[in-house]
């Protein structure tokens, strides 16, 4: 009974914002735990169904299509912050204006992009772009069209996740993604029993599953809890585009830099080393993505919570939260070191011995995980308070450095795929150093000039 009382006390004592964060973190841990398990089951299942080369092609292709997410010009993150402010002051009319305007603008943008894609896709040689056999050109063109169509729908539908996150309920958004992964797992298992080696089927399953989930989620929440802010043409007001886009444009630049830094690795490896080398790289990336995902679970409720706290002038709560998160990060450091030590044994247990992952690749993946989680600890706060101009500038510098550094380390120094992630680590140095300095200046009211913009 004492144990149960302690658990109950943990989730019911403290600031209301802290209690909400604890509940979301606990729920997200369970959801993400399932998601990680599904993700790990999907790799060997898909790898056995396809082959390392085709699997590498799919990974590269999906990341290329994912690049198009930057066409939201940062409006998703702009909505997240502005909606959190509207929720903090309990102005549902303003919230509905923000939601309706964002839905319309993103629908118009994605509609235009989709039409443009339909025009240029027939002229693109995807076999050449993905450095694979010429006879796959027609099949890849068809696959890209299917994947892009589903992505275009998801581009707008995922806004329901942004709304729930702004309401400090990120666990729901995590649940949507986990459910989509579960549907993919079940569907791919069925496909492996009724067909052979079809990249087309894999593409349809992976692309369609999240669209179905977010359609159902949108109807559910806009018919129920968030009926008051359900998007409507009558509530669209373009005067709200300026506050959304003013912050959104900065987030847009950040999204482009993030796109280049985190989403070009597969293409670089494909062009320099061949699509087969994408597979071991992504296996190591997924393995060291565990602590990154786990830490992101801890951070996910805090972005909008920081917006809420700053709006209500509660900086002491922010300081306490950051200090606790730093202590937790130190525990993660020890866990990542252990992951490097046991990495080879884990790879064999997970996927067998048919794919070899160099220890050097695991080592730099660990460095990447440490640098990224440390930076995100403070960037989460900086994003929440909207002081992102400095981040935008060093993001641009990091973006310029990333690809040349990755190519230099991978090809010129002969480090292979390990050199690609080393190039990424090099570009992360700016955020690793500057983000905690900016946090300290802002929270202690010492931020001036670029530090406060």
C-alpha positions as CSV (number, residue, x, y, z in Angstrom):
1,X,0.0,0.0,0.0
2,X,2.8,2.4,0.8
3,X,4.2,1.9,-2.7
4,X,0.9,2.6,-4.3
5,X,0.5,5.7,-2.1
6,X,3.9,7.0,-3.1
7,X,3.1,6.5,-6.8
8,X,-0.3,8.2,-6.3
9,X,1.5,11.1,-4.4
10,X,4.1,11.4,-7.2
11,X,1.3,12.0,-9.8
12,X,-0.9,14.2,-7.7
13,X,1.5,16.6,-5.9
14,X,3.2,19.7,-7.2
15,X,2.3,22.4,-9.6
16,X,-0.7,21.6,-11.9
17,X,1.6,22.0,-14.9
18,X,4.1,19.6,-13.4
19,X,1.4,17.1,-12.6
20,X,0.2,17.2,-16.2
21,X,3.7,16.8,-17.5
22,X,4.3,13.7,-15.2
23,X,1.1,12.1,-16.5
24,X,2.0,12.7,-20.1
25,X,5.5,11.4,-19.6
26,X,4.4,8.3,-17.8
27,X,1.8,7.6,-20.5
28,X,4.2,8.4,-23.3
29,X,6.8,6.0,-21.8
30,X,4.3,3.1,-22.1
31,X,3.3,4.2,-25.6
32,X,6.8,4.8,-26.8
33,X,7.9,1.5,-25.3
34,X,5.4,-0.3,-27.5
35,X,6.5,1.9,-30.4
36,X,10.1,1.0,-29.9
37,X,9.3,-2.7,-29.8
38,X,7.2,-2.5,-32.9
39,X,10.0,-0.5,-34.7
40,X,12.6,-3.1,-33.8
41,X,10.3,-5.9,-35.0
42,X,9.7,-4.1,-38.3
43,X,13.4,-3.9,-39.2
44,X,14.1,-7.7,-39.4
45,X,10.6,-8.4,-40.8
46,X,11.0,-5.8,-43.6
47,X,14.7,-6.7,-44.2
48,X,13.8,-10.4,-44.6
49,X,11.0,-9.6,-47.0
50,X,13.1,-7.3,-49.1
51,X,16.9,-7.4,-49.3
52,X,19.5,-4.9,-47.9
53,X,19.6,-3.0,-51.2
54,X,15.8,-2.7,-51.7
55,X,15.4,-1.9,-48.0
56,X,18.1,0.8,-48.3
57,X,16.2,2.2,-51.4
58,X,13.0,2.4,-49.3
59,X,14.7,4.2,-46.4
60,X,16.3,6.7,-48.8
61,X,13.1,7.2,-50.7
62,X,11.0,7.8,-47.6
63,X,13.5,10.3,-46.2
64,X,13.6,12.2,-49.5
65,X,9.8,12.5,-49.6
66,X,10.0,13.5,-45.9
67,X,12.0,16.5,-47.0
68,X,8.9,18.1,-48.3
69,X,7.6,18.6,-44.8
70,X,9.4,22.0,-44.8
71,X,6.7,23.3,-47.1
72,X,4.6,24.1,-44.0
73,X,6.9,27.2,-43.7
74,X,7.0,26.7,-40.0
75,X,3.3,27.2,-39.5
76,X,2.9,24.0,-37.5
77,X,5.4,25.2,-34.8
78,X,4.0,28.7,-35.0
79,X,0.5,27.3,-34.4
80,X,1.9,25.2,-31.5
81,X,3.2,28.3,-29.7
82,X,0.3,30.7,-30.4
83,X,-2.3,28.0,-29.6
84,X,-0.5,27.4,-26.2
85,X,-0.7,31.1,-25.5
86,X,-4.5,31.1,-26.4
87,X,-5.1,28.1,-24.1
88,X,-3.1,29.8,-21.3
89,X,-5.5,32.8,-21.4
90,X,-8.5,30.5,-22.1
91,X,-9.5,32.3,-25.3
92,X,-11.2,29.6,-27.4
93,X,-12.3,32.0,-30.1
94,X,-8.7,33.1,-30.8
95,X,-7.6,29.4,-30.7
96,X,-10.3,28.6,-33.3
97,X,-9.1,31.4,-35.5
98,X,-5.5,30.2,-35.3
99,X,-6.5,26.5,-36.0
100,X,-8.8,27.4,-38.9
101,X,-6.3,29.7,-40.6
102,X,-3.5,27.3,-40.3
103,X,-5.5,24.4,-41.8
104,X,-6.6,26.4,-44.8
105,X,-3.1,27.8,-45.5
106,X,-1.4,24.4,-45.2
107,X,-4.1,22.8,-47.4
108,X,-3.5,25.5,-50.1
109,X,0.3,25.1,-49.9
110,X,0.2,21.3,-50.1
111,X,-2.3,21.4,-52.9
112,X,-0.1,23.6,-54.9
113,X,3.0,21.4,-54.2
114,X,1.1,18.3,-55.1
115,X,0.0,19.7,-58.5
116,X,3.6,20.8,-59.2
117,X,4.9,17.3,-58.3
118,X,2.4,15.7,-60.7
119,X,3.8,17.8,-63.5
120,X,7.5,17.1,-62.8
121,X,7.5,13.5,-61.6
122,X,7.3,12.0,-65.1
123,X,10.5,13.7,-66.0
124,X,12.5,12.5,-62.9
125,X,14.6,9.4,-63.2
126,X,14.4,7.9,-59.7
127,X,16.6,5.0,-60.5
128,X,19.4,7.4,-61.3
129,X,18.7,9.6,-58.3
130,X,18.8,6.6,-55.9
131,X,21.8,5.1,-57.6
132,X,20.1,1.8,-58.4
133,X,19.4,-0.4,-61.4
134,X,17.9,1.4,-64.4
135,X,15.2,-1.2,-64.9
136,X,13.6,0.0,-61.6
137,X,12.9,3.5,-62.9
138,X,9.3,2.9,-63.9
139,X,8.5,1.0,-60.6
140,X,10.2,3.7,-58.5
141,X,8.3,6.5,-60.3
142,X,5.0,4.8,-59.5
143,X,6.0,4.2,-55.8
144,X,7.1,7.8,-55.4
145,X,3.7,9.0,-56.7
146,X,1.9,6.8,-54.2
147,X,4.1,7.8,-51.2
148,X,3.8,11.5,-52.1
149,X,0.0,11.3,-52.3
150,X,-0.3,9.8,-48.8
151,X,2.3,12.2,-47.5
152,X,0.4,15.2,-48.9
153,X,-2.7,14.1,-47.0
154,X,-0.7,13.5,-43.8
155,X,0.9,16.9,-44.1
156,X,-2.4,18.5,-43.2
157,X,-3.9,15.8,-41.1
158,X,-1.0,15.8,-38.6
159,X,-2.1,19.2,-37.3
160,X,-4.4,17.4,-34.8
161,X,-1.2,16.2,-33.2
162,X,0.1,19.8,-33.0
163,X,-3.1,20.9,-31.4
164,X,-3.0,18.2,-28.7
165,X,0.7,18.9,-28.1
166,X,-0.1,22.7,-27.6
167,X,-2.6,21.6,-25.1
168,X,0.2,19.8,-23.2
169,X,-1.1,16.4,-24.2
170,X,1.7,15.0,-26.4
171,X,1.0,11.5,-25.2
172,X,-2.0,11.4,-27.7
173,X,0.3,12.3,-30.6
174,X,2.7,9.6,-29.5
175,X,-0.2,7.1,-29.4
176,X,-1.2,8.0,-33.0
177,X,2.3,7.3,-34.3
178,X,2.5,4.0,-32.3
179,X,-0.9,2.9,-33.6
180,X,0.2,3.6,-37.2
181,X,3.4,1.5,-36.6
182,X,1.3,-1.3,-35.2
183,X,-0.9,-1.3,-38.3
184,X,2.2,-1.3,-40.5
185,X,3.6,-4.3,-38.5
186,X,0.5,-6.4,-38.9
187,X,0.0,-5.5,-42.5
188,X,3.7,-6.2,-43.4
189,X,3.5,-9.6,-41.6
190,X,0.4,-10.4,-43.7
191,X,2.2,-9.3,-46.9
192,X,5.2,-11.5,-46.2
193,X,2.8,-14.5,-46.2
194,X,1.0,-13.7,-49.4
195,X,3.6,-12.1,-51.7
196,X,7.3,-11.9,-52.5
197,X,9.8,-9.0,-52.4
198,X,7.4,-6.1,-53.3
199,X,8.8,-2.6,-52.6
200,X,5.4,-1.3,-53.9
201,X,3.4,-3.1,-51.1
202,X,5.8,-2.0,-48.4
203,X,5.5,1.6,-49.6
204,X,1.7,1.5,-49.6
205,X,1.6,0.0,-46.1
206,X,4.1,2.4,-44.5
207,X,2.5,5.5,-46.2
208,X,-1.2,4.7,-45.7
209,X,-1.2,3.6,-42.1
210,X,-0.5,7.0,-40.5
211,X,-3.0,8.7,-42.8
212,X,-5.8,6.4,-41.6
213,X,-4.9,6.9,-38.0
214,X,-4.8,10.7,-38.2
215,X,-8.1,10.8,-40.2
216,X,-9.9,8.9,-37.4
217,X,-8.2,11.0,-34.7
218,X,-9.2,14.3,-36.3
219,X,-12.9,13.2,-36.5
220,X,-12.8,12.0,-32.9
221,X,-11.3,15.0,-31.3
222,X,-13.1,17.7,-33.4
223,X,-16.4,16.0,-32.7
224,X,-15.6,15.8,-29.0
225,X,-13.2,17.5,-26.6
226,X,-12.0,20.1,-29.2
227,X,-15.3,20.9,-30.8
228,X,-15.0,24.5,-29.9
229,X,-11.8,25.0,-32.0
230,X,-12.9,22.7,-34.9
231,X,-11.5,24.4,-38.1
232,X,-14.1,26.2,-40.3
233,X,-13.9,28.6,-43.2
234,X,-16.0,31.1,-41.2
235,X,-13.2,31.3,-38.6
236,X,-10.4,31.8,-41.1
237,X,-8.9,35.3,-40.6
238,X,-5.8,36.2,-42.5
239,X,-4.9,38.8,-39.9
240,X,-3.7,35.9,-37.8
241,X,-1.4,34.8,-40.5
242,X,1.2,37.4,-39.5
243,X,1.6,36.3,-35.8
244,X,1.6,32.6,-37.0
245,X,4.0,33.2,-39.9
246,X,6.2,35.8,-38.1
247,X,7.3,33.1,-35.7
248,X,6.6,30.4,-38.3
249,X,9.2,31.8,-40.8
250,X,11.9,31.5,-38.2
251,X,10.8,27.9,-37.5
252,X,10.7,27.4,-41.3
253,X,14.4,28.3,-41.6
254,X,15.1,26.0,-38.7
255,X,13.2,23.2,-40.4
256,X,15.3,23.5,-43.5
257,X,18.5,23.4,-41.4
258,X,17.1,20.4,-39.5
259,X,16.2,18.8,-42.8
260,X,19.7,19.1,-44.2
261,X,21.4,18.0,-41.0
262,X,19.2,15.1,-40.1
263,X,17.6,13.9,-43.3
264,X,20.3,13.9,-46.0
265,X,22.5,11.1,-44.6
266,X,20.7,8.3,-46.4
267,X,21.0,10.2,-49.7
268,X,24.7,10.9,-49.1
269,X,25.4,7.3,-48.3
270,X,23.4,6.1,-51.3
271,X,25.3,8.4,-53.7
272,X,28.8,7.7,-52.3
273,X,28.6,4.1,-51.0
274,X,25.5,2.6,-52.6
275,X,22.0,1.9,-51.2
276,X,23.1,-1.3,-49.5
277,X,25.2,0.7,-47.0
278,X,22.1,2.7,-45.9
279,X,20.9,-0.5,-44.2
280,X,23.7,-0.9,-41.5
281,X,23.7,2.9,-41.0
282,X,20.0,2.9,-40.2
283,X,20.2,-0.1,-38.0
284,X,22.8,1.7,-35.8
285,X,20.8,4.9,-36.1
286,X,17.7,3.1,-34.8
287,X,19.6,1.5,-32.0
288,X,21.0,4.7,-30.7
289,X,17.7,6.4,-31.4
290,X,16.4,4.6,-28.3
291,X,17.9,7.1,-25.8
292,X,17.0,10.0,-28.2
293,X,13.4,8.8,-28.3
294,X,13.3,8.2,-24.5
295,X,14.7,11.7,-23.8
296,X,12.3,13.2,-26.2
297,X,9.4,11.6,-24.2
298,X,10.7,13.5,-21.2
299,X,10.9,16.8,-23.1
300,X,7.7,16.5,-25.1
301,X,5.3,18.0,-22.5
302,X,7.6,20.9,-21.7
303,X,7.7,22.9,-24.9
304,X,4.1,24.1,-24.5
305,X,4.4,24.1,-20.7
306,X,7.3,26.6,-21.1
307,X,5.1,28.8,-23.3
308,X,2.4,28.6,-20.7
309,X,4.8,29.4,-17.8
310,X,6.4,32.4,-19.6
311,X,2.9,33.7,-20.5
312,X,2.0,33.6,-16.8
313,X,5.5,34.9,-15.6
314,X,6.4,31.7,-13.7
315,X,10.1,31.4,-14.4
316,X,10.9,29.6,-11.1
317,X,9.0,26.6,-12.3
318,X,11.0,26.6,-15.5
319,X,14.3,26.7,-13.6
320,X,13.3,23.7,-11.4
321,X,12.2,21.7,-14.5
322,X,15.5,22.4,-16.4
323,X,17.6,21.4,-13.4
324,X,15.8,18.1,-13.0
325,X,16.2,17.4,-16.7
326,X,19.9,18.0,-16.5
327,X,20.3,15.4,-13.8
328,X,18.3,12.9,-15.8
329,X,20.5,13.6,-18.9
330,X,23.6,12.6,-16.9
331,X,21.9,9.2,-16.2
332,X,21.4,8.9,-20.0
333,X,25.1,9.5,-20.5
334,X,25.9,6.4,-18.6
335,X,23.2,4.4,-20.4
336,X,24.6,5.4,-23.8
337,X,28.2,4.4,-22.8
338,X,26.8,0.9,-21.9
339,X,25.0,0.8,-25.2
340,X,28.3,1.2,-27.1
341,X,30.0,-1.5,-25.1
342,X,27.2,-4.1,-25.8
343,X,26.4,-2.9,-29.3
344,X,27.8,-5.8,-31.3
345,X,26.1,-8.4,-29.1
346,X,22.8,-6.5,-29.4
347,X,23.0,-6.3,-33.2
348,X,23.5,-10.0,-33.5
349,X,20.6,-10.7,-31.2
350,X,18.4,-8.3,-33.1
351,X,19.1,-9.0,-36.8
352,X,21.5,-11.9,-36.7
353,X,25.0,-11.8,-38.2
354,X,24.2,-11.1,-41.9
355,X,24.6,-7.3,-41.5
356,X,27.8,-6.0,-40.0
357,X,27.9,-2.7,-38.2
358,X,31.4,-1.3,-37.5
359,X,32.2,-0.3,-33.9
360,X,33.3,3.1,-35.2
361,X,29.8,3.7,-36.6
362,X,28.3,2.9,-33.2
363,X,30.8,5.1,-31.4
364,X,29.9,8.2,-33.5
365,X,26.2,7.4,-33.2
366,X,26.6,7.5,-29.4
367,X,28.3,10.9,-29.6
368,X,25.5,12.1,-31.9
369,X,22.9,10.9,-29.3
370,X,24.7,12.7,-26.5
371,X,25.1,15.9,-28.3
372,X,21.5,16.0,-29.7
373,X,19.8,15.2,-26.3
374,X,21.9,17.9,-24.5
375,X,21.1,20.5,-27.1
376,X,17.4,19.6,-27.2
377,X,17.1,20.0,-23.4
378,X,17.7,23.7,-23.8
379,X,16.3,24.2,-27.4
380,X,13.0,22.9,-26.2
381,X,12.8,25.8,-23.8
382,X,14.1,28.3,-26.4
383,X,11.4,27.1,-28.9
384,X,8.7,27.3,-26.2
385,X,9.5,31.0,-25.5
386,X,9.9,31.8,-29.2
387,X,13.4,33.3,-28.9
388,X,14.8,31.4,-31.9
389,X,16.6,33.9,-34.0
390,X,20.1,32.9,-32.7
391,X,19.1,29.2,-33.2
392,X,18.1,30.1,-36.8
393,X,21.5,31.6,-37.5
394,X,23.6,28.8,-36.2
395,X,21.2,26.4,-37.8
396,X,22.0,27.9,-41.2
397,X,25.8,27.6,-40.5
398,X,25.3,24.0,-39.3
399,X,23.3,23.3,-42.5
400,X,26.1,24.7,-44.7
401,X,28.8,22.6,-42.9
402,X,26.9,19.3,-42.6
403,X,26.9,17.9,-46.2
404,X,30.5,18.9,-47.1
405,X,31.8,17.6,-43.7
406,X,29.9,14.3,-44.1
407,X,31.2,13.8,-47.6
408,X,34.8,14.7,-46.6
409,X,34.8,12.3,-43.7
410,X,33.1,9.5,-45.5
411,X,34.9,9.6,-48.9
412,X,38.1,11.6,-48.5
413,X,39.1,10.1,-45.1
414,X,37.7,6.7,-46.0
415,X,35.5,6.5,-42.9
416,X,32.4,5.2,-44.8
417,X,29.1,5.7,-43.1
418,X,30.8,6.5,-39.8
419,X,32.1,9.6,-41.5
420,X,28.6,10.7,-42.4
421,X,27.4,10.7,-38.8
422,X,30.7,12.4,-37.7
423,X,29.8,15.2,-40.2
424,X,26.4,15.5,-38.5
425,X,28.1,15.7,-35.1
426,X,30.4,18.4,-36.3
427,X,27.4,20.5,-37.4
428,X,25.7,20.0,-34.0
429,X,28.6,21.7,-32.1
430,X,27.0,25.1,-32.4
431,X,23.7,24.1,-30.7
432,X,25.6,22.0,-28.1
433,X,27.5,25.1,-26.9
434,X,25.2,28.0,-27.6
435,X,21.8,26.7,-26.5
436,X,22.6,26.3,-22.8
437,X,24.2,29.8,-22.8
438,X,21.1,31.3,-24.3
439,X,18.8,29.5,-21.8
440,X,20.8,30.8,-18.9
441,X,20.7,34.4,-20.3
442,X,16.9,34.3,-20.9
443,X,15.9,32.7,-17.7
444,X,18.0,35.2,-15.6
445,X,16.8,38.2,-17.6
446,X,20.3,38.9,-18.9
447,X,19.5,38.2,-22.6
448,X,20.2,41.2,-24.9
449,X,20.4,41.6,-28.6
450,X,20.4,38.4,-30.6
451,X,20.1,36.3,-27.4
452,X,16.6,37.7,-26.8
453,X,15.1,37.5,-30.2
